[in-house]
Amino acid sequence: MHLVSLRMMTENVERLVHFYEAVTGQMATRHTADFAELRLPAITLAIGHVRTVTQTAPGIVRSSANQSIIVEFRVEDVDEVFERLRHFADIVQEPITQPWGNRSLLCRDPDGTLLNFFAPMTEEARQRQQPRG
């Protein structure tokens, strides 16, 4: 089994796609007005309108309701990302180095999903990030 995609459901696809294009530097493929994908090296970030699911299963998703998932991006330089994002993202925690060896920046996307941009700073932290077979 392989985790290949993370799909975010929203009421405003274009706003969320624009935000993630700015964050990642990748252009999304817009398959329809209700569905787009950003193909990143490790996973595809899919963004869909809630109506794509609720048409066949009403009420199973709610936009802007996430309070438990953190989407994490490994980056080369957390401080550079902070300088770039501080002008348009809701910064929750400015860059700090965590006790487990990662430098980390927390912000929220326009729908309120918590994002962590991190870089392993110690050898132990780098080892935890090695690809798994």
Secondary structure, 3 states (H helix, E strand, C coil): CCCCEEEEEECCHHHHHHHHHHHHCCCCEEEECCEEEEECCCCEEEEEECHHHHCCCCCCCCCCCCCCCEEEEECCCHHHHHHHHCCCCEEEEEEEECCCCEEEEEEECCCCCEEEEEEECCHHHHHHCCCCC
